[in-house]
């Protein structure tokens, strides 16, 4: 499947901003403290922040089945920025915090989801619950017994030079050491970033998945205008026609059966009236 246009902000980006990223648009990973001692100061890695997770340009091969229970999707990010938050403690007693960040461009992630669907649940869904097209997915989600992001493999095609931000005006040696340290280990950083993103982002997504599934499945309800107890027989005018047209033909005109059958009716008419 071809990706979505980059001119459109994808819904998944909005979901990431609402449920995953902080006010700065970052996802913060707390890491085990890594210290480096030098003459006149100590350096300590405090956290790693990832920016740009909401810059998804396209979702390709969406939910492509690659095994009985695994669905694969390819996610194309416009840009990611990974920032290492470092704390510098000077011999004078001052403490300075700096950020060493790398810009990553043209990133593609293959996302594998292990999924288990409960067939009994799907068979028990009442037809009235899917009268509205936008309720089909929530009803199907209610049948998910398990959904785990089993792997996220990042392919990074370009990585920029480190950008160091912080107050170094009173300690030039600190700037020199940081430049040299991250210059020496730049290749190691490039190799480590995909694994770091894979494990941390997978853990984060797997932690929020249960609440997202529960919230979505609660929308599996019949349309508000539909009541099985008050309707004995289907009125085809309300079932197949728009609310306005159904009303003009003497029906209720409140779309009590939702839009699913109306949409299917329109598709059927178009297909049957086509010439070949």
C-alpha positions in Angstrom: 0.0 0.0 0.0 1.2 3.5 -0.8 1.9 6.0 2.0 -0.2 8.9 2.9 0.7 12.4 1.6 3.3 14.3 3.6 1.0 17.4 3.3 -1.5 15.9 5.7 -0.8 15.4 9.4 -1.6 11.8 10.0 -4.0 10.9 12.8 -1.3 8.7 14.3 0.8 11.8 14.9 -2.1 13.5 16.8 -2.4 10.3 18.9 1.3 10.4 19.8 1.1 14.0 20.9 -1.9 13.3 23.0 -0.9 10.1 24.7 2.9 9.7 24.5 4.9 12.9 24.1 5.3 15.7 26.6 4.7 19.4 26.2 8.0 19.8 24.3 7.1 17.1 21.9 9.6 14.7 23.4 9.6 11.2 24.7 12.0 10.9 27.6 13.9 7.7 28.4 15.4 7.5 31.9 18.8 5.7 31.7 21.2 4.2 34.1 23.6 6.9 35.1 26.8 6.8 33.1 29.7 8.9 34.5 32.9 10.3 33.0 35.5 11.9 35.3 37.9 14.5 33.9 40.2 17.1 35.3 38.1 19.8 36.9 34.7 18.3 36.4 32.6 15.1 36.2 30.0 14.3 33.5 26.9 12.2 34.1 24.4 11.0 31.5 20.9 11.6 33.1 18.4 11.0 30.4 17.8 10.6 26.7 15.1 12.5 24.9 13.6 11.6 21.5 12.0 14.4 19.4 10.0 13.9 16.2 8.1 10.7 16.9 5.1 12.7 15.7 6.7 13.4 12.3 5.4 10.3 10.6 5.1 10.9 6.9 3.6 7.6 5.8 2.4 4.2 6.9 3.3 1.7 4.2 2.3 -2.0 3.9 -0.1 -1.3 6.7 -0.9 -4.4 8.8 0.6 -6.8 6.2 0.4 -10.4 7.6 3.8 -12.1 7.7 2.9 -15.0 9.9 -0.2 -16.5 11.5 -0.3 -13.9 14.3 2.1 -11.2 13.2 1.2 -8.0 11.3 3.9 -5.8 9.8 3.8 -2.1 9.0 6.5 0.2 7.7 6.6 3.7 9.3 8.5 6.5 7.5 9.6 9.4 9.8 10.6 12.8 8.3 13.1 13.4 11.0 14.1 12.4 14.5 16.3 14.1 17.0 17.9 12.2 19.9 19.2 14.3 22.7 21.6 13.1 25.5 21.0 15.1 28.7 24.3 15.4 30.5 25.0 16.9 33.9 28.4 18.4 34.5 29.6 18.9 38.1 32.5 21.3 38.4 35.2 21.3 41.1 33.9 24.7 42.1 30.6 23.2 43.2 28.6 24.5 40.2 26.4 22.1 38.3 25.7 22.6 34.6 23.3 20.7 32.4 23.8 20.3 28.7 22.3 18.6 25.8 24.2 16.7 23.1 21.8 16.0 20.2 21.9 14.2 16.9 19.5 14.8 14.0 18.4 11.7 12.2 16.9 12.0 8.7 15.0 9.6 6.4 14.2 7.0 9.1 12.1 3.9 8.3 10.9 1.6 11.0 9.5 -1.8 10.5 7.0 -2.5 13.2 5.9 -6.0 14.0 2.7 -6.6 16.1 1.9 -10.0 17.5 -1.9 -10.1 17.7 -4.5 -12.6 18.9 -8.2 -12.2 18.0 -11.0 -13.9 19.9 -13.2 -15.4 17.2 -16.0 -16.1 19.7 -16.1 -12.4 20.6 -16.2 -11.4 17.0 -19.1 -13.8 16.3 -21.0 -12.4 19.2 -21.0 -8.8 18.0 -24.6 -7.7 17.3 -25.3 -6.3 13.9 -26.8 -3.1 15.4 -23.4 -2.3 16.9 -21.8 -1.9 13.5 -24.6 0.1 11.8 -22.2 3.1 11.9 -19.0 2.5 9.9 -16.8 4.2 12.5 -17.9 1.7 15.0 -16.7 -1.4 13.1 -13.1 -1.0 14.2 -13.9 -0.4 17.9 -16.1 -3.5 17.8 -13.3 -5.5 16.2 -10.8 -4.1 18.7 -12.9 -5.5 21.5 -12.0 -9.0 20.2 -8.3 -8.5 20.6 -7.0 -10.8 23.3 -3.4 -9.8 22.9 -1.5 -7.1 21.1 2.2 -6.7 21.6 4.7 -4.8 19.6 7.2 -7.6 19.2 9.9 -5.7 17.2 10.6 -2.2 15.9 13.6 -2.2 13.5 14.9 1.2 12.7 16.8 2.0 9.5 18.6 5.3 9.8 19.9 6.6 6.5 21.5 9.8 7.6 22.8 11.2 11.0 24.1 14.6 11.5 27.0 15.9 13.7 26.4 16.4 17.4 24.9 19.7 18.4 25.9 20.8 22.0 23.8 23.2 23.9 24.5 24.7 27.4 26.4 27.3 29.3 30.1 26.8 28.8 31.3 30.4 28.9 33.3 29.9 32.1 34.7 26.5 31.4 36.1 26.0 27.9 37.8 22.7 28.8 34.3 21.3 29.4 33.3 22.0 25.8 36.5 20.5 24.4 36.1 17.3 26.4 32.5 16.8 25.4 33.4 17.5 21.7 36.2 15.0 21.8 34.2 12.3 23.8 31.2 12.3 21.4 33.5 12.6 18.4 35.3 9.5 19.4 32.2 7.5 20.1 30.1 8.9 17.2 30.2 5.5 15.3 29.1 3.7 18.5 26.2 6.1 18.9 25.1 5.4 15.4 25.1 1.7 16.0 23.4 2.0 19.4 20.5 4.4 18.4 18.4 1.8 16.6 18.6 -0.7 19.5 18.0 2.0 22.0 14.9 3.2 20.1 13.6 -0.3 19.6 13.7 -1.4 23.2 12.5 1.8 24.8 9.8 2.7 22.4 8.5 -0.9 22.3 8.3 -0.9 26.1 6.4 2.4 26.1 3.9 1.4 23.4 3.3 -2.0 25.1 2.6 -0.2 28.4 -0.1 2.0 26.9 -1.8 -0.4 24.6 -4.2 -2.0 27.1 -5.7 1.3 28.1 -6.0 2.4 24.4 -7.7 -0.8 23.5 -10.1 -0.6 26.4 -11.0 3.0 25.6 -11.6 2.2 21.9 -13.7 -0.9 22.5 -16.2 1.2 24.6 -17.4 2.8 21.4 -18.9 -0.5 20.2 -22.5 0.5 20.7 -25.6 0.8 18.4 -26.4 4.2 17.0 -28.4 6.5 19.4 -31.4 6.5 17.2 -31.6 2.7 17.0 -33.6 0.7 19.5 -34.3 -3.0 18.8 -37.2 -3.0 21.2 -39.0 -0.1 19.4 -38.4 -1.3 15.8 -40.0 -4.6 14.6 -39.3 -4.3 10.9 -36.6 -2.5 8.9 -37.7 0.6 7.1 -35.7 0.5 3.8 -36.1 4.2 3.3 -34.2 5.0 6.5 -31.8 2.1 5.9 -30.6 3.0 2.3 -31.3 6.7 1.8 -29.8 9.8 3.3 -31.7 11.4 6.2 -33.1 14.2 4.0 -34.2 11.9 1.2 -35.7 9.4 3.5 -37.7 12.1 5.2 -39.0 13.3 1.8 -40.3 9.8 1.2 -42.2 9.8 4.5 -39.6 7.9 6.7 -38.3 9.1 10.0 -35.3 10.9 8.5 -33.1 10.4 11.6 -30.9 7.7 10.2 -31.8 5.2 12.9 -29.7 2.4 11.3 -26.5 4.4 10.9 -24.5 4.8 7.6 -23.1 1.4 6.9 -26.0 0.1 4.7 -26.5 3.5 3.1 -22.8 3.5 2.1 -23.0 -0.1 0.8 -26.2 0.8 -1.1 -24.4 3.7 -2.8 -21.4 1.5 -3.7 -23.8 -1.1 -5.1 -25.6 1.4 -7.3 -22.4 2.8 -8.6 -21.0 -0.7 -9.5 -24.2 -1.9 -11.1 -24.6 1.2 -13.2 -21.1 1.2 -14.6 -20.5 0.4 -18.2 -17.6 -1.7 -19.4 
